[in-house]
Amino acid sequence: MATSRRSMPAVILTGGPGAGKTTLLHELAARGYPTVDESARAIIAERLGRGATARPDLPAFAREILRRDVAKYLATRPIARWVFFERGVVDALGFLHEVSPWPAGELQETLARYRFHHRVFILPPWESIYTNDAERDQPFAEAVDIHARVVGWYQSCGYALCEVPRLPAPQRADHVLRVLAEDGAEETSAGL
């Protein structure tokens, strides 16, 4: 669960595969914001480079994603400005919990330890930009299903979801930054 509405500089961009998260992340990086790429694609690329299957068994894959995402999160601390994560610890915990459920107390404790901004930006499935590649082998229908599961997971964790419109990357980045600026104004006026 999100433990506070207080603005956190770590911001998550999430959604199913092929929705434009990486392109948006690159746009934000081009504007000077620190960014953190997702771990799953890197793991798949490394495995394929070694001649292994794309993914190990699901629990091992989920644990490795979580391990890397925790390391990336800790490497960004402390931060004084927005840093954008393509997915991150919360997504990794959701995936791991889905394939190998955790005790509720341990799960809540871990979610509280790795806090992100209360508003999560979710990119909806977008079939016209969806493509497969070496690391993304899911059909579009599976990407839609993953998106729905991600939405449910974040809602169950207490995060506020903000859908990013299907627009070119510069306009998507403008949208994200505008929402964050409005959040800051709301929190300042509320004394948070």
Stockholm file with secondary structure:
# STOCKHOLM 1.0

chainA/1-192         MATSRRSMPAVILTGGPGAGKTTLLHELAARGYPTVDESARAIIAERLGRGATARPDLPAFAREILRRDVAKYLATRPIARWVFFERGVVDALGFLHEVSPWPAGELQETLARYRFHHRVFILPPWESIYTNDAERDQPFAEAVDIHARVVGWYQSCGYALCEVPRLPAPQRADHVLRVLAEDGAEETSAGL
#=GR chainA/1-192 SS CCCCCSCCSEEEEEESTTSSHHHHHHHHHHTTCCEECCSHHHHHHHHHHTTCCSSCCHHHHHHHHHHHHHHHHHHTCSCSSCEEEESCHHHHHHHHHHHSCCCHHHHHHHHHHSCCCSEEEEECCCGGGCCCCSSCCCCHHHHHHHHHHHHHHHHHTTCEEEECCSCCHHHHHHHHHHHHHHHHHHHHHTTC
#=GC SS_cons         CCCCCSCCSEEEEEESTTSSHHHHHHHHHHTTCCEECCSHHHHHHHHHHTTCCSSCCHHHHHHHHHHHHHHHHHHTCSCSSCEEEESCHHHHHHHHHHHSCCCHHHHHHHHHHSCCCSEEEEECCCGGGCCCCSSCCCCHHHHHHHHHHHHHHHHHTTCEEEECCSCCHHHHHHHHHHHHHHHHHHHHHTTC
//
